[in-house]
Amino acid sequence: MDVKTNDLLRLLNEETSEIGHIDKLNFYCRLLKTYDWYTLLKIIPLEKFEEVLSDPVLNRLYPREMKQRFLYARKILSK
């Protein structure tokens, strides 16, 4: 994708609701599909994980095993 880093940071910080055809949910989904867990922990603020691991985002994930991994992570983080 041809998107500037600053635009993605604005999306992550909720300064904008979408960039071109990328909305927040698609952005979160793409992050989960692209990066390993430790990288996600580095780039996403901890207080954002409730939204990033929400049902609307996780329901977009495939294969099913990937969704299950993040459901488990959400359960662990909620404790």
N, C-alpha and C positions, 0 to 999 in steps of 0.2 A: 504494500500500500504506500502511496505517496502522501504521507501525512507528517507534518512537522512535530518534533518532540514537544515543543511548547504547547501545541494544540492538544496533544494527548494528555499533558499534565493539567491543562485547563479542564479537560473532560473528567479526569480523575479527581480533581479538586472541586468539581461541580460548579465551575465558573461558567460553563456552557452545558447544554443538554445534548448536543450532537455536533459532529464535525462532518460536514458533507453527508454521506450516506451512513456514517457510523454513529449509532446512538450508544448510550451508556451500557445497556445490556449486551449489545454485540461486542463492545470493547472489553467488558469483563469476561465474556465467554471466550473471546480470542486470547486474552491473557491466560486463562486457565488451560486452554488447549495448547498453548505455545511453550510456557515456561514450567520448569520443575518447581516443586513446593518451596524450596529454599530461596530461589530467585523471587518467587511471588512474595515471600515474607520480607524481602529486601525492598521491593519496589511499591508495595501496597501498604499504606498505613494500617495498623492493626484495627483501628476503629472502623475501617472500611470493609473489613471482611464479612461483617453481617450482611451487608448489601451485596458484596461480590459473591457470596455463597448462598444467596437467596434462591428460592424455588424458581422464579422466572429465569434466572441465569442458568441454574443447574439443569433445568428441563430442556435447554438447548444443546446440552452436551451429548456427545456420542463418542465412542461406544458406551454401552450401559455401565461397564466397569469403571470408566472414568467418572461418571456421575456418582457411582457408589463410593469411590475414593474421596470425593469432595463432600459427600454427605457425611462420611465418617469424620473428616476434618472439621466440618461444621459442628458436629456433635462434641468433639473434643474441645474445640475453642469455646463452646458455650458453657463449659463447666467452670 
